[in-house]
Amino acid sequence: MKATFVAPSIKCDGCANAIKQALTKYPGVFGVKVDVPSKTVTVLADDTVTPANVATALKQAGHPVAS
């Protein structure tokens, strides 16, 4: 799976690092790219991970996705 999410609360590199740390611990996720200026998170994961799983993990990390 490759999916991109918009998380409006991303404001700095600290936010990006917190997101990367939270998502790389998630089983099945093997790549995370955070673009601070566009407030996007791109996730590469195996087929066991769904976009809903990632959205939940982002919310738990304090950066809920835009609806």
Backbone atoms as SQL, in Angstrom:
CREATE TABLE atoms (id INTEGER PRIMARY KEY, chain TEXT, resi INTEGER, resn TEXT, atom TEXT, x REAL, y REAL, z REAL);
INSERT INTO atoms VALUES
  (1, 'A', 1, 'MET', 'N', 0.834, -1.173, 0.000),
  (2, 'A', 1, 'MET', 'CA', 0.000, 0.000, 0.000),
  (3, 'A', 1, 'MET', 'C', 0.879, 1.235, 0.000),
  (4, 'A', 2, 'LYS', 'N', 0.491, 2.183, -0.789),
  (5, 'A', 2, 'LYS', 'CA', 1.093, 3.515, -0.731),
  (6, 'A', 2, 'LYS', 'C', -0.062, 4.496, -0.636),
  (7, 'A', 3, 'ALA', 'N', -0.041, 5.331, 0.391),
  (8, 'A', 3, 'ALA', 'CA', -1.116, 6.292, 0.587),
  (9, 'A', 3, 'ALA', 'C', -0.557, 7.587, 1.148),
  (10, 'A', 4, 'THR', 'N', -1.195, 8.683, 0.771),
  (11, 'A', 4, 'THR', 'CA', -0.798, 9.999, 1.258),
  (12, 'A', 4, 'THR', 'C', -1.960, 10.605, 2.030),
  (13, 'A', 5, 'PHE', 'N', -1.634, 11.187, 3.165),
  (14, 'A', 5, 'PHE', 'CA', -2.619, 11.766, 4.066),
  (15, 'A', 5, 'PHE', 'C', -2.268, 13.221, 4.321),
  (16, 'A', 6, 'VAL', 'N', -3.283, 14.055, 4.518),
  (17, 'A', 6, 'VAL', 'CA', -3.074, 15.447, 4.907),
  (18, 'A', 6, 'VAL', 'C', -3.353, 15.550, 6.401),
  (19, 'A', 7, 'ALA', 'N', -2.367, 16.056, 7.132),
  (20, 'A', 7, 'ALA', 'CA', -2.495, 16.247, 8.578),
  (21, 'A', 7, 'ALA', 'C', -2.227, 17.724, 8.876),
  (22, 'A', 8, 'PRO', 'N', -3.276, 18.532, 8.960),
  (23, 'A', 8, 'PRO', 'CA', -3.113, 19.982, 9.110),
  (24, 'A', 8, 'PRO', 'C', -2.317, 20.435, 10.327),
  (25, 'A', 9, 'SER', 'N', -2.169, 19.579, 11.316),
  (26, 'A', 9, 'SER', 'CA', -1.450, 19.982, 12.530),
  (27, 'A', 9, 'SER', 'C', 0.065, 19.901, 12.391),
  (28, 'A', 10, 'ILE', 'N', 0.573, 19.432, 11.256),
  (29, 'A', 10, 'ILE', 'CA', 2.023, 19.375, 11.055),
  (30, 'A', 10, 'ILE', 'C', 2.535, 20.802, 10.879),
  (31, 'A', 11, 'LYS', 'N', 3.423, 21.210, 11.781),
  (32, 'A', 11, 'LYS', 'CA', 3.921, 22.581, 11.740),
  (33, 'A', 11, 'LYS', 'C', 5.441, 22.687, 11.682),
  (34, 'A', 12, 'CYS', 'N', 6.156, 21.604, 12.031),
  (35, 'A', 12, 'CYS', 'CA', 7.604, 21.719, 12.126),
  (36, 'A', 12, 'CYS', 'C', 8.265, 20.349, 11.959),
  (37, 'A', 13, 'ASP', 'N', 9.597, 20.364, 11.941),
  (38, 'A', 13, 'ASP', 'CA', 10.338, 19.115, 11.830),
  (39, 'A', 13, 'ASP', 'C', 10.134, 18.221, 13.046),
  (40, 'A', 14, 'GLY', 'N', 9.861, 18.818, 14.194),
  (41, 'A', 14, 'GLY', 'CA', 9.577, 18.022, 15.384),
  (42, 'A', 14, 'GLY', 'C', 8.314, 17.193, 15.195),
  (43, 'A', 15, 'CYS', 'N', 7.312, 17.809, 14.580),
  (44, 'A', 15, 'CYS', 'CA', 6.077, 17.072, 14.267),
  (45, 'A', 15, 'CYS', 'C', 6.397, 15.924, 13.310),
  (46, 'A', 16, 'ALA', 'N', 7.193, 16.227, 12.291),
  (47, 'A', 16, 'ALA', 'CA', 7.546, 15.212, 11.298),
  (48, 'A', 16, 'ALA', 'C', 8.270, 14.045, 11.957),
  (49, 'A', 17, 'ASN', 'N', 9.201, 14.329, 12.843),
  (50, 'A', 17, 'ASN', 'CA', 9.946, 13.265, 13.519),
  (51, 'A', 17, 'ASN', 'C', 9.036, 12.421, 14.406),
  (52, 'A', 18, 'ALA', 'N', 8.109, 13.067, 15.107),
  (53, 'A', 18, 'ALA', 'CA', 7.178, 12.329, 15.968),
  (54, 'A', 18, 'ALA', 'C', 6.301, 11.400, 15.134),
  (55, 'A', 19, 'ILE', 'N', 5.854, 11.875, 13.987),
  (56, 'A', 19, 'ILE', 'CA', 5.030, 11.050, 13.098),
  (57, 'A', 19, 'ILE', 'C', 5.834, 9.874, 12.572),
  (58, 'A', 20, 'LYS', 'N', 7.045, 10.127, 12.121),
  (59, 'A', 20, 'LYS', 'CA', 7.898, 9.042, 11.602),
  (60, 'A', 20, 'LYS', 'C', 8.131, 7.982, 12.672),
  (61, 'A', 21, 'GLN', 'N', 8.426, 8.408, 13.884),
  (62, 'A', 21, 'GLN', 'CA', 8.673, 7.454, 14.961),
  (63, 'A', 21, 'GLN', 'C', 7.429, 6.628, 15.262),
  (64, 'A', 22, 'ALA', 'N', 6.274, 7.277, 15.300),
  (65, 'A', 22, 'ALA', 'CA', 5.029, 6.561, 15.614),
  (66, 'A', 22, 'ALA', 'C', 4.672, 5.560, 14.518),
  (67, 'A', 23, 'LEU', 'N', 4.790, 5.969, 13.272),
  (68, 'A', 23, 'LEU', 'CA', 4.351, 5.097, 12.180),
  (69, 'A', 23, 'LEU', 'C', 5.334, 3.987, 11.859),
  (70, 'A', 24, 'THR', 'N', 6.631, 4.223, 12.014),
  (71, 'A', 24, 'THR', 'CA', 7.595, 3.161, 11.712),
  (72, 'A', 24, 'THR', 'C', 7.527, 2.038, 12.738),
  (73, 'A', 25, 'LYS', 'N', 6.934, 2.295, 13.894),
  (74, 'A', 25, 'LYS', 'CA', 6.735, 1.237, 14.896),
  (75, 'A', 25, 'LYS', 'C', 5.524, 0.371, 14.561),
  (76, 'A', 26, 'TYR', 'N', 4.676, 0.843, 13.671),
  (77, 'A', 26, 'TYR', 'CA', 3.453, 0.133, 13.312),
  (78, 'A', 26, 'TYR', 'C', 3.800, -1.083, 12.450),
  (79, 'A', 27, 'PRO', 'N', 3.348, -2.277, 12.823),
  (80, 'A', 27, 'PRO', 'CA', 3.678, -3.476, 12.043),
  (81, 'A', 27, 'PRO', 'C', 3.202, -3.362, 10.598),
  (82, 'A', 28, 'GLY', 'N', 4.101, -3.651, 9.671),
  (83, 'A', 28, 'GLY', 'CA', 3.769, -3.625, 8.253),
  (84, 'A', 28, 'GLY', 'C', 4.166, -2.350, 7.543),
  (85, 'A', 29, 'VAL', 'N', 4.474, -1.286, 8.295),
  (86, 'A', 29, 'VAL', 'CA', 4.897, -0.024, 7.686),
  (87, 'A', 29, 'VAL', 'C', 6.409, -0.077, 7.473),
  (88, 'A', 30, 'PHE', 'N', 6.843, 0.197, 6.236),
  (89, 'A', 30, 'PHE', 'CA', 8.276, 0.176, 5.978),
  (90, 'A', 30, 'PHE', 'C', 8.802, 1.475, 5.386),
  (91, 'A', 31, 'GLY', 'N', 7.959, 2.466, 5.233),
  (92, 'A', 31, 'GLY', 'CA', 8.421, 3.760, 4.748),
  (93, 'A', 31, 'GLY', 'C', 7.461, 4.866, 5.135),
  (94, 'A', 32, 'VAL', 'N', 8.024, 5.983, 5.612),
  (95, 'A', 32, 'VAL', 'CA', 7.213, 7.143, 5.983),
  (96, 'A', 32, 'VAL', 'C', 7.953, 8.390, 5.517),
  (97, 'A', 33, 'LYS', 'N', 7.243, 9.230, 4.760),
  (98, 'A', 33, 'LYS', 'CA', 7.808, 10.507, 4.338),
  (99, 'A', 33, 'LYS', 'C', 6.841, 11.597, 4.772),
  (100, 'A', 34, 'VAL', 'N', 7.359, 12.579, 5.503),
  (101, 'A', 34, 'VAL', 'CA', 6.535, 13.694, 5.966),
  (102, 'A', 34, 'VAL', 'C', 7.028, 14.959, 5.274),
  (103, 'A', 35, 'ASP', 'N', 6.117, 15.674, 4.625),
  (104, 'A', 35, 'ASP', 'CA', 6.431, 16.943, 3.974),
  (105, 'A', 35, 'ASP', 'C', 5.766, 18.053, 4.788),
  (106, 'A', 36, 'VAL', 'N', 6.588, 18.783, 5.529),
  (107, 'A', 36, 'VAL', 'CA', 6.062, 19.800, 6.442),
  (108, 'A', 36, 'VAL', 'C', 5.338, 20.917, 5.681),
  (109, 'A', 37, 'PRO', 'N', 5.923, 21.499, 4.622),
  (110, 'A', 37, 'PRO', 'CA', 5.216, 22.606, 3.950),
  (111, 'A', 37, 'PRO', 'C', 3.828, 22.228, 3.409),
  (112, 'A', 38, 'SER', 'N', 3.696, 21.018, 2.888),
  (113, 'A', 38, 'SER', 'CA', 2.388, 20.615, 2.353),
  (114, 'A', 38, 'SER', 'C', 1.517, 19.894, 3.381),
  (115, 'A', 39, 'LYS', 'N', 2.091, 19.662, 4.572),
  (116, 'A', 39, 'LYS', 'CA', 1.385, 18.989, 5.672),
  (117, 'A', 39, 'LYS', 'C', 0.872, 17.605, 5.264),
  (118, 'A', 40, 'THR', 'N', 1.717, 16.878, 4.506),
  (119, 'A', 40, 'THR', 'CA', 1.336, 15.548, 4.041),
  (120, 'A', 40, 'THR', 'C', 2.249, 14.472, 4.616),
  (121, 'A', 41, 'VAL', 'N', 1.666, 13.292, 4.741),
  (122, 'A', 41, 'VAL', 'CA', 2.390, 12.105, 5.198),
  (123, 'A', 41, 'VAL', 'C', 2.145, 11.019, 4.150),
  (124, 'A', 42, 'THR', 'N', 3.221, 10.515, 3.582),
  (125, 'A', 42, 'THR', 'CA', 3.120, 9.410, 2.629),
  (126, 'A', 42, 'THR', 'C', 3.649, 8.163, 3.302),
  (127, 'A', 43, 'VAL', 'N', 2.860, 7.102, 3.233),
  (128, 'A', 43, 'VAL', 'CA', 3.191, 5.861, 3.926),
  (129, 'A', 43, 'VAL', 'C', 3.291, 4.725, 2.918),
  (130, 'A', 44, 'LEU', 'N', 4.360, 3.943, 3.048),
  (131, 'A', 44, 'LEU', 'CA', 4.527, 2.707, 2.290),
  (132, 'A', 44, 'LEU', 'C', 4.394, 1.564, 3.276),
  (133, 'A', 45, 'ALA', 'N', 3.521, 0.613, 2.947),
  (134, 'A', 45, 'ALA', 'CA', 3.264, -0.481, 3.878),
  (135, 'A', 45, 'ALA', 'C', 2.850, -1.721, 3.103),
  (136, 'A', 46, 'ASP', 'N', 2.922, -2.852, 3.797),
  (137, 'A', 46, 'ASP', 'CA', 2.473, -4.088, 3.159),
  (138, 'A', 46, 'ASP', 'C', 0.940, -4.137, 3.161),
  (139, 'A', 47, 'ASP', 'N', 0.405, -5.207, 2.602),
  (140, 'A', 47, 'ASP', 'CA', -1.045, -5.311, 2.418),
  (141, 'A', 47, 'ASP', 'C', -1.830, -5.535, 3.708),
  (142, 'A', 48, 'THR', 'N', -1.139, -5.737, 4.826),
  (143, 'A', 48, 'THR', 'CA', -1.858, -5.904, 6.095),
  (144, 'A', 48, 'THR', 'C', -2.271, -4.562, 6.683),
  (145, 'A', 49, 'VAL', 'N', -1.713, -3.477, 6.151),
  (146, 'A', 49, 'VAL', 'CA', -1.989, -2.142, 6.664),
  (147, 'A', 49, 'VAL', 'C', -3.018, -1.461, 5.752),
  (148, 'A', 50, 'THR', 'N', -4.041, -0.885, 6.355),
  (149, 'A', 50, 'THR', 'CA', -5.058, -0.171, 5.588),
  (150, 'A', 50, 'THR', 'C', -4.922, 1.332, 5.830),
  (151, 'A', 51, 'PRO', 'N', -5.470, 2.145, 4.943),
  (152, 'A', 51, 'PRO', 'CA', -5.464, 3.589, 5.203),
  (153, 'A', 51, 'PRO', 'C', -6.123, 3.947, 6.535),
  (154, 'A', 52, 'ALA', 'N', -7.157, 3.210, 6.910),
  (155, 'A', 52, 'ALA', 'CA', -7.818, 3.475, 8.199),
  (156, 'A', 52, 'ALA', 'C', -6.863, 3.214, 9.365),
  (157, 'A', 53, 'ASN', 'N', -6.019, 2.174, 9.245),
  (158, 'A', 53, 'ASN', 'CA', -5.027, 1.896, 10.286),
  (159, 'A', 53, 'ASN', 'C', -4.069, 3.071, 10.440),
  (160, 'A', 54, 'VAL', 'N', -3.615, 3.594, 9.315),
  (161, 'A', 54, 'VAL', 'CA', -2.673, 4.708, 9.338),
  (162, 'A', 54, 'VAL', 'C', -3.338, 5.955, 9.910),
  (163, 'A', 55, 'ALA', 'N', -4.567, 6.222, 9.499),
  (164, 'A', 55, 'ALA', 'CA', -5.286, 7.387, 10.029),
  (165, 'A', 55, 'ALA', 'C', -5.432, 7.293, 11.544),
  (166, 'A', 56, 'THR', 'N', -5.723, 6.109, 12.043),
  (167, 'A', 56, 'THR', 'CA', -5.836, 5.912, 13.489),
  (168, 'A', 56, 'THR', 'C', -4.497, 6.144, 14.173),
  (169, 'A', 57, 'ALA', 'N', -3.430, 5.617, 13.593),
  (170, 'A', 57, 'ALA', 'CA', -2.093, 5.802, 14.175),
  (171, 'A', 57, 'ALA', 'C', -1.692, 7.274, 14.175),
  (172, 'A', 58, 'LEU', 'N', -2.034, 7.997, 13.120),
  (173, 'A', 58, 'LEU', 'CA', -1.734, 9.428, 13.083),
  (174, 'A', 58, 'LEU', 'C', -2.518, 10.179, 14.159),
  (175, 'A', 59, 'LYS', 'N', -3.767, 9.820, 14.329),
  (176, 'A', 59, 'LYS', 'CA', -4.588, 10.459, 15.365),
  (177, 'A', 59, 'LYS', 'C', -4.002, 10.196, 16.745),
  (178, 'A', 60, 'GLN', 'N', -3.573, 8.953, 16.984),
  (179, 'A', 60, 'GLN', 'CA', -2.983, 8.607, 18.276),
  (180, 'A', 60, 'GLN', 'C', -1.663, 9.334, 18.503),
  (181, 'A', 61, 'ALA', 'N', -0.979, 9.703, 17.417),
  (182, 'A', 61, 'ALA', 'CA', 0.275, 10.442, 17.522),
  (183, 'A', 61, 'ALA', 'C', 0.033, 11.945, 17.662),
  (184, 'A', 62, 'GLY', 'N', -1.233, 12.348, 17.662),
  (185, 'A', 62, 'GLY', 'CA', -1.559, 13.749, 17.850),
  (186, 'A', 62, 'GLY', 'C', -1.685, 14.546, 16.569),
  (187, 'A', 63, 'HIS', 'N', -1.754, 13.856, 15.443),
  (188, 'A', 63, 'HIS', 'CA', -1.850, 14.517, 14.144),
  (189, 'A', 63, 'HIS', 'C', -2.944, 13.893, 13.293),
  (190, 'A', 64, 'PRO', 'N', -4.208, 14.153, 13.645),
  (191, 'A', 64, 'PRO', 'CA', -5.314, 13.561, 12.890),
  (192, 'A', 64, 'PRO', 'C', -5.341, 14.043, 11.445),
  (193, 'A', 65, 'VAL', 'N', -5.801, 13.172, 10.568),
  (194, 'A', 65, 'VAL', 'CA', -5.870, 13.514, 9.147),
  (195, 'A', 65, 'VAL', 'C', -7.100, 14.376, 8.888),
  (196, 'A', 66, 'ALA', 'N', -6.991, 15.196, 7.847),
  (197, 'A', 66, 'ALA', 'CA', -8.124, 16.031, 7.432),
  (198, 'A', 66, 'ALA', 'C', -9.189, 15.145, 6.824),
  (199, 'A', 67, 'SER', 'N', -10.430, 15.494, 7.065),
  (200, 'A', 67, 'SER', 'CA', -11.515, 14.682, 6.509),
  (201, 'A', 67, 'SER', 'C', -12.046, 15.268, 5.226);
